[in-house]
Amino acid sequence: MLESIKKAVYIPLADRMRPENFDEFVGQEEISGENKPLRKSIQSGHIPSLILWGPPGSGKTTFAQLIAKNTESNFEAISAVLSGVKDVRAIMEKAKQLKSEGVETILFVDEVHRFNKAQQDAFLHHIEDGTITFIGATTENPSFEVVAPLLSRCKVITLQSLSEEGLVEILKRALNDKEKGYGEFEIQMGDDVLSFIASISHGDARVALGSLEALVSYKKLESGGRVVISLEDAEEVVKKKALLYDKGGEEHYNVISAFIKSMRGSNADGALYWLARMLEAGEDPLFIARRMVIFASEDVGNADPRALSVAISAKDAYHFVGLPEGWIPLAQAATYLATAPKSNASYMGYRMAKKDVSTFGALPVPMHVRNAPTKLMKGMGYGKGYQYPHNYEAGYVDEEYLPEKLKGKSYYKPSDRGYEKRIKERMEFLKSKSKD
């Protein structure tokens, strides 16, 4: 059987092993389980327009194909990467003709997020007038990548990454299936090998089946032959798989968020792990360095003024050293920032000041702190009454620098952490001098 497939048209194992029915659909029981509302709705022929959102290899395309097999509707499938306006227009014309004959059309759009706003908007009328039932698949968060009008007309179904147990089940099916898999061969593969393949597949069934196929090809199976595939074979052939990390997608933001929150939570171990995840997946190190510079001011602030210098130095060091050693100063900076005392007082103070700017607009600058470079301006009172701090003891004099409407307002409220505690003491000292 396998030889005949190879001699005809090569079909990857992942495609050959696509489930034929919902009972074979592994890992998404919350939506495809026997008594789940969506499955019942599909089997009854009442299919809402859907957005299928999930990571690669979670079964979005397979789920759409199962819907097609459970309906008497005309099923059309396109990819937003390969298809354009001409293809969509042809499908709509066909759908209108079929609708006049009493036949419904389901349009499946893979990677719908790759269509621009105008292209996505083009589907709205055809969904509303019932020309098509729309099913879009995306690996990106539809809240950001699917236009609101289209999103409002669809039910969002979230598919999860497959568990290692689910992937092992899929691999075993492929090994035992005589029609589509390797059931005709006598393959001896231990649970440790299956678990290894599942563990490095990151919840992606396509990756798991691809790894199995690579192992089988490596052993050059012959019909009727007996082959033992060891863990060493798997480690040699499969080795390290690409990490799940789309630099332009949602996982990019999830991982950088975890990195920042680990540092904010003073957890150096978490910071190092997420830093490694990003660097090993090919993230731009300067993107990470920029985030650390921002973090140094936003989350460490004056609790440790040296943090900003450390972050800037790490950025400069990476520029100077480059890869492969450039990760070393980045790791040093990440652990420094994670363990430094934290204060967002400067950050919050600016936010409060910004709010007053937005609320009160451009309030006039007090006359005594205005610059007076000309005689006319001096005559108008610019700079009149300004007290020069260096003329006073401790280089300080009680003065009002805010507009009249904001007089006495306080934005910067230093914490009791790290160096900022000394800043707070200094401010309290100056305040006491004001009362003298």
C-alpha positions in Angstrom: 0.0 0.0 0.0 2.7 2.5 1.0 4.8 1.8 -2.0 1.8 2.4 -4.3 1.2 5.7 -2.6 4.8 6.7 -3.2 4.7 5.7 -6.8 1.5 7.7 -7.4 1.4 11.0 -5.6 3.2 11.5 -2.3 0.8 12.5 0.4 2.4 13.4 3.8 1.4 11.2 6.7 -0.2 14.1 8.5 -2.7 14.5 5.6 -3.3 10.8 5.2 -4.1 10.5 8.9 -6.7 13.3 9.0 -9.8 12.1 11.0 -12.7 10.7 9.0 -15.3 11.6 11.7 -15.7 13.5 15.0 -15.0 10.4 17.1 -11.5 10.3 15.6 -10.9 14.0 16.2 -8.5 14.0 19.2 -7.9 16.8 21.7 -10.8 19.1 21.1 -13.6 17.2 23.0 -14.9 20.5 24.4 -16.2 21.4 21.0 -16.4 18.1 19.2 -17.6 15.7 21.9 -20.6 13.6 21.2 -23.1 15.7 23.3 -21.5 19.1 22.7 -23.9 21.7 21.3 -21.8 22.6 18.3 -21.4 19.0 17.1 -25.2 18.5 17.5 -25.8 21.7 15.5 -23.5 20.6 12.7 -25.0 17.1 12.5 -28.4 18.6 12.3 -27.4 20.8 9.4 -27.6 24.1 11.3 -24.1 25.6 11.0 -23.3 29.1 12.2 -20.6 31.2 10.7 -17.4 30.4 12.6 -13.9 31.7 13.4 -11.7 28.8 14.4 -8.9 30.2 16.5 -6.0 28.0 17.6 -2.2 27.3 17.3 -0.7 25.4 14.3 -1.6 21.7 14.2 -4.6 22.0 16.6 -7.0 20.8 14.0 -8.7 23.9 12.5 -8.6 22.7 8.9 -9.6 19.2 9.9 -12.5 20.5 11.9 -13.7 22.4 8.9 -13.4 19.3 6.7 -15.4 17.3 9.2 -18.1 19.9 9.0 -18.1 19.5 5.2 -18.5 15.7 5.6 -21.5 16.1 8.0 -23.4 18.4 5.7 -25.0 18.2 2.3 -23.9 21.7 1.5 -21.4 22.7 -1.2 -18.0 23.1 0.5 -15.5 25.6 -0.9 -12.0 26.1 0.6 -9.5 28.8 -0.1 -6.3 30.1 1.6 -5.9 33.8 2.2 -2.2 33.4 1.3 -2.9 32.0 -2.2 -6.3 33.4 -3.1 -7.4 36.8 -4.2 -10.5 38.8 -5.1 -11.0 36.9 -8.4 -11.2 33.5 -6.6 -13.7 34.9 -4.0 -15.9 36.5 -6.6 -16.1 33.2 -8.6 -17.1 31.3 -5.4 -19.8 33.8 -4.6 -21.2 33.6 -8.1 -21.3 29.8 -7.8 -22.9 30.1 -4.3 -25.6 32.4 -5.5 -26.5 30.0 -8.3 -26.6 27.0 -6.0 -28.7 28.9 -3.5 -31.3 29.5 -6.2 -31.4 25.8 -6.6 -31.8 25.2 -2.8 -28.2 24.2 -2.1 -26.2 26.0 0.7 -22.5 26.8 0.4 -19.9 26.7 3.2 -16.8 28.8 2.5 -13.7 27.9 4.5 -11.0 30.6 4.5 -7.7 29.4 5.9 -5.4 32.0 7.5 -8.2 34.6 7.3 -6.1 37.0 9.3 -3.9 37.5 6.2 -6.8 39.2 4.3 -6.7 42.9 4.8 -9.7 44.9 6.2 -11.2 45.6 2.8 -11.0 41.9 1.8 -12.5 40.8 5.1 -15.3 43.4 4.7 -16.2 41.9 1.3 -17.6 38.8 3.0 -20.1 40.7 5.2 -22.9 41.1 2.7 -22.7 37.5 1.5 -22.9 36.3 5.1 -25.8 38.5 5.9 -27.9 37.6 2.9 -27.3 33.9 3.4 -25.2 33.3 0.2 -22.6 31.5 2.3 -21.9 30.2 5.7 -18.5 31.5 6.6 -15.7 29.5 8.4 -12.4 31.3 8.9 -9.3 29.7 10.5 -6.6 31.7 12.2 -3.6 31.2 14.4 -3.8 34.9 15.5 -6.0 36.4 18.2 -9.2 37.3 16.2 -9.8 40.3 18.5 -6.8 41.9 16.8 -6.6 40.3 13.4 -10.3 39.9 12.3 -12.3 43.1 11.6 -15.0 43.8 14.1 -18.0 43.6 11.7 -16.9 40.1 10.5 -16.2 39.0 14.1 -19.6 40.1 15.2 -21.2 37.8 12.6 -19.3 34.7 13.6 -19.1 32.5 16.6 -15.5 32.2 17.8 -14.4 28.6 18.5 -11.1 28.3 20.4 -9.0 25.2 19.7 -6.2 24.3 22.2 -2.7 22.9 21.6 -2.9 19.1 21.8 -1.8 17.5 25.0 1.1 15.0 25.0 -1.3 12.2 25.7 -3.4 13.3 22.7 -0.4 13.4 20.5 0.7 9.9 21.6 -2.8 8.6 20.8 -2.5 10.1 17.3 0.9 8.6 16.8 -0.3 5.1 17.9 -3.2 5.4 15.4 -0.7 6.1 12.6 1.4 3.1 13.6 -1.6 0.8 13.6 -3.6 2.0 10.6 -3.0 -0.4 7.7 -4.7 1.8 5.1 -3.3 5.3 5.8 -0.4 4.7 8.2 2.2 2.0 8.9 0.0 -0.9 10.1 1.3 -3.2 7.5 4.8 -2.9 8.9 6.1 -4.5 12.1 7.4 -1.5 13.9 8.6 -1.7 17.4 8.6 1.6 19.1 8.5 2.0 22.9 6.4 4.5 24.9 9.5 6.4 25.6 10.0 7.2 21.9 6.3 8.2 21.5 6.5 10.4 24.6 9.7 12.0 23.2 8.1 12.8 19.9 5.0 14.2 21.6 7.1 16.3 24.0 9.1 18.1 21.3 6.0 18.7 19.1 4.6 21.5 21.2 1.0 20.4 20.9 1.1 20.3 17.1 -0.2 17.1 15.5 1.3 17.9 12.1 4.8 18.2 13.7 4.3 14.9 15.6 3.3 13.0 12.5 6.0 14.6 10.5 8.6 13.5 13.0 7.2 9.9 12.9 7.4 10.0 9.2 11.0 11.2 9.3 11.9 8.3 11.6 10.2 5.8 9.3 12.0 7.1 6.3 15.3 7.0 8.2 14.8 3.3 8.9 13.8 2.7 5.2 11.0 0.3 6.0 10.2 -2.5 3.6 6.8 -4.3 3.5 6.8 -7.2 6.0 10.0 -6.2 7.6 10.5 -5.8 11.3 12.1 -2.6 12.6 13.0 -1.4 16.0 13.1 2.4 16.5 14.9 3.4 19.7 14.9 6.6 21.6 18.4 7.2 20.3 17.1 7.0 16.8 14.4 9.6 17.6 16.9 11.9 19.2 19.3 11.6 16.2 16.7 12.1 13.5 14.2 14.5 15.1 16.7 16.4 17.3 15.6 19.9 18.2 12.4 21.2 16.8 11.6 24.9 16.1 10.1 26.5 19.1 6.5 27.8 18.9 7.1 31.5 18.6 5.7 33.5 15.7 7.6 36.8 15.9 4.6 38.6 14.3 1.9 36.8 16.1 0.2 36.4 19.5 2.8 34.0 21.0 5.4 36.8 20.4 3.4 39.0 22.8 2.6 36.2 25.2 6.3 35.4 25.7 7.5 39.0 26.0 4.7 39.6 28.5 5.8 36.6 30.6 9.4 37.9 30.5 8.5 41.3 31.7 6.1 40.0 34.4 8.8 37.6 35.6 11.2 40.6 36.1 8.5 42.7 37.7 7.8 39.9 40.1 11.5 39.7 41.0 11.8 36.2 39.6 15.2 35.9 38.0 14.6 32.2 37.0 11.4 33.1 35.1 13.2 36.0 33.4 16.1 33.8 32.2 13.7 31.1 30.9 11.6 33.5 28.9 14.7 35.3 27.7 16.1 31.9 26.5 12.8 31.1 24.8 12.9 34.3 22.8 16.6 34.1 21.8 16.5 30.4 20.9 13.4 31.0 18.7 15.2 33.8 16.8 13.8 36.9 18.4 15.7 40.1 17.6 17.9 40.7 20.7 17.6 44.4 20.3 13.8 44.1 20.7 14.5 42.4 24.0 17.0 45.0 25.0 14.6 47.9 24.2 12.0 46.2 26.4 14.5 46.0 29.3 15.4 49.7 28.9 11.7 50.6 29.2 11.3 48.2 32.2 14.3 49.7 33.9 12.5 53.1 34.1 8.9 51.9 34.3 9.3 49.2 37.0 12.6 49.8 38.7 12.8 53.5 38.4 14.5 55.4 41.2 14.4 52.5 43.6 17.7 51.6 41.8 18.8 54.4 39.4 21.6 52.2 38.2 19.1 49.8 36.5 18.7 52.1 33.5 22.4 52.3 33.0 22.7 48.5 33.2 19.9 48.1 30.6 21.5 50.7 28.3 24.9 49.0 28.8 23.5 45.6 27.9 22.1 47.1 24.7 25.4 48.7 23.8 27.3 45.5 24.7 25.1 43.4 22.4 25.8 45.9 19.6 29.5 45.6 20.3 29.7 41.8 20.8 26.9 40.5 18.6 26.0 36.8 18.4 26.7 34.1 19.6 28.0 35.7 22.8 25.5 38.6 22.9 23.1 36.7 25.1 25.5 37.0 28.0 25.1 40.8 28.8 21.3 40.4 28.1 21.1 37.6 30.7 23.1 39.7 33.2 20.8 42.7 32.7 17.7 40.5 33.0 18.8 39.1 36.3 19.8 42.5 37.6 16.5 44.0 36.7 14.6 41.1 38.2 16.4 41.3 41.5 16.5 45.1 41.8 14.1 46.9 44.2 11.0 48.0 42.3 9.2 51.3 42.1 6.8 52.6 39.4 6.5 56.0 41.2 8.0 58.0 38.3 5.9 56.2 35.8 2.7 56.7 37.8 3.6 60.3 38.5 3.9 61.1 34.8 0.6 59.4 34.1 -1.1 61.6 36.7 0.5 64.7 35.3 -0.5 63.7 31.8 -4.1 63.3 33.0 -4.1 66.8 34.3 -2.7 68.1 31.0 -5.5 66.3 29.2 -8.1 67.6 31.7 -7.1 71.2 32.0 -5.4 71.8 28.7 -2.5 74.3 28.3 -2.6 76.2 31.6 -0.6 79.4 31.6 3.0 79.2 32.9 3.3 81.2 36.2 4.9 84.6 35.5 7.7 84.1 38.0 9.1 81.0 36.2 8.8 82.4 32.7 12.0 83.3 30.8 12.6 87.0 30.2 15.2 87.4 27.5 14.0 90.8 26.3 13.3 94.2 28.0 9.7 94.1 26.8 9.1 90.7 28.5 10.7 91.9 31.7 8.4 94.9 31.6 5.4 92.6 31.3 6.4 90.8 34.5 8.1 87.7 33.0 10.4 86.2 35.6 9.4 88.8 38.3 9.8 87.4 41.8 11.7 84.3 40.8 13.9 83.0 43.6 17.2 81.4 42.6 17.7 78.3 44.7 21.5 78.5 44.8 21.2 81.7 46.7 19.7 79.9 49.6 20.9 77.5 52.3 20.9 73.9 51.1 20.4 75.1 47.6 16.6 75.1 48.1 13.9 77.7 48.5 10.1 77.1 48.8 8.6 78.0 45.5 5.6 77.1 43.4 6.3 75.8 39.9 2.9 74.5 38.8 0.1 76.6 37.2 -2.2 78.4 39.6 -5.0 75.9 39.0 -2.8 73.0 40.1 -1.1 74.7 43.0 -0.1 72.2 45.7 -0.6 69.1 43.5 1.7 66.2 44.1 2.5 63.6 41.3 5.7 61.9 42.4 5.2 59.8 45.5 8.5 57.8 46.1 8.3 54.4 47.7 10.3 53.1 50.7 12.2 50.7 48.5 15.9 50.8 47.5 17.4 54.2 46.7 14.0 55.8 46.4 13.7 55.6 50.2 16.6 58.2 50.4 14.8 60.3 47.8 11.7 60.2 49.9 13.6 61.3 53.0 15.2 64.1 51.0 11.7 65.3 49.8 10.4 65.2 53.4 13.4 67.2 54.5 12.8 69.8 51.9 9.1 69.9 52.8 10.1 70.6 56.4 12.3 73.4 55.3 9.3 74.9 53.6 7.5 75.2 56.9 10.4 76.9 58.7 
